[in-house]
Amino acid sequence: MRISRLPILVLCLSVLCLATAWPAGARAPAEGVPACNYQPFEPGPSRMRMGWVTLDLGPGDNPKTPETWRGPIIMTRPDRSYCITDLHTGVLQRPFFTDGQNFVMTTYADEQQTVFFIEAASCRVLWKSPAFSGDVALTATVLHTGRKAWKLGPRCLPETDLP
């Protein structure tokens, strides 16, 4: 009896595709595996495609190589529907991160920064940091804002500050 390899390959690929198509926040991380997959991204001078959404950060300070953007943030879906978020807290600046479901944006005003976690599907602010000054860094498990560190929870949002 000869077994065809094609159905086995199709089954394996469908299982892999199903696992990657499931929303990141809905999957429980395996023991020892990072829960969140935020990746930095470099915004362009105008609109940019970020996975399934087109992101527009508004006018930049320099048309060719902007360093800051004024907002509002407009996220356009494939069906051309869109949502708008205006953070009303200053200008947008690097670093920017995304996990495909959420965007992490840093704003600057009056020598203070604020980090926002924004849901791409609805433009809803999911989390806002207290004002701080200093660097921003994001790993699979921790957000660093200035001198403070925030542990990321199962929904890949900051939950508790670390000592």
N, C-alpha and C positions, 0 to 999 in steps of 0.2 A: 504494500500500500504506500502510495506516494503522497506526502503532505505538501500542499501548496504553501509557499512562504508569503504570498501576497496577503491573505486574510490575517495572518499573524502580524505582519508589518502594519496593516491598516489599524488593527486593534491597538497595537503599541503606540502608534502615532496619535490615535484618537484619545487615548488615556493621557499622553503627554500634553496634547492641545487642551484637553479639558482642565488639567491641572493649572496650566498657565492662563487660561481664560477666566478662571474663577477669581473674583475680586481679592486683592491681597489682604485686605482687612478681614475677610471672612475665613481665611485659612488659619488654622492654628499652626504655629511654627513647630517644627520638629525639635527635639531636645538638642541644644547646642547650635542650632541653625539660626542665623539672624532673622528677626521678624520683619524687618523693613528693608526695602531696596531703593532708597532715595539715591538718585544720581544727580550730580551737578549738571547744569546746562548753561550755555552762553547765549544770552539773548542777542538777536540781530538788531539792525537799525530800524526794522519795522515788524510786520507780522512774521510769525514763524510757526511751523507745524510741529506740534509736540504730541506724538502718538495720534490719538483720534481727535484731538482738539487743535484749533488754530488759536494761538495766543498773541494778543496785541497789548503791549505795555504802555501805549500812548506815546506822545512825542518824547524823543530823546534830547539830551543836551547838545548832541552833535549829530547831524544827519547821517554821517558815514560811519563813525565809530563812537556811539554813545557810551557814556559811563553811568548816567542816571536817566531815569524815565519818570514822567509826571503822572502817568495813569490817565484815566481809569484803566483798569485791567478788563479787557474784553475777551471772552472765551467763546469761540464759534464752533459749533458741532457740525458733523458731516451733513446733517439735514438743513443747514444754514440757520438754525435757531441759535440764539446766543444768550449769554448772561453777562452782566457788568458788575464789577466790584470796584468801588472807590474807597480806598482805605483811609482817606482824609488825615493822614498822619505824616505827610512829607513826601519826599521823592523815593522812588524805588531804586535800589542799588544791589550790586552783587554782594554775596553769592545767592544764586537761585538753585533750587532743587526740585525734582519731581520723582514720583514713584509710578506715574501713569494714571493714578487716581486723584492725587493731591499735588498741589504746588506749594512750595515753601518760598516766601518772599520776604525780603528785608527792606525796611524803610528807614529813612534818616531825616530828622528834623531837630533843630535846636540842640545839636551835639549829642542827641540821644537816638538810639536805634530801637526798632521793634521788629520782631519776627512774627509772621502770620502763616498759618497752615490753611490753605484754601482748597475746598473741594472743586475739582474741575467740572463736574457735571452740573453744579448749581451755583457756582461762584460764592458759596456760603463760607464765611470765616469759621473754621472749626476750632482754632486755638489762636490766642494772641499772647505774646510774651509781655512781661512788664518791661518798661523802658530800661535800657542799659547802654553802656558804651564798651567798645572792644570788638574783638573778632567774633565771627559766627562760623561754626563748624557743625556738620551733621554726619553721624555715622549710622550704622544699622540699628543701634540701640540707644544712642545718646545725642541730644542737641546741646551744643555749647553756645551760650550767649554771654560774651564778656567773661566774667569770673564765675558764672553760674552754669551748672549742668542739669539737664532735665532728662530723666529716663523716659524712653518711648514705650508706650503700652501696646497691647494687642491690636489696637486700631491704628498703630503707627503714628500716634499723636503724643506729645509730651504729657506725662501724667504727674510725676512727682519730681521735685527738685532733689538733687543728690548733694550730700554734704561736701 
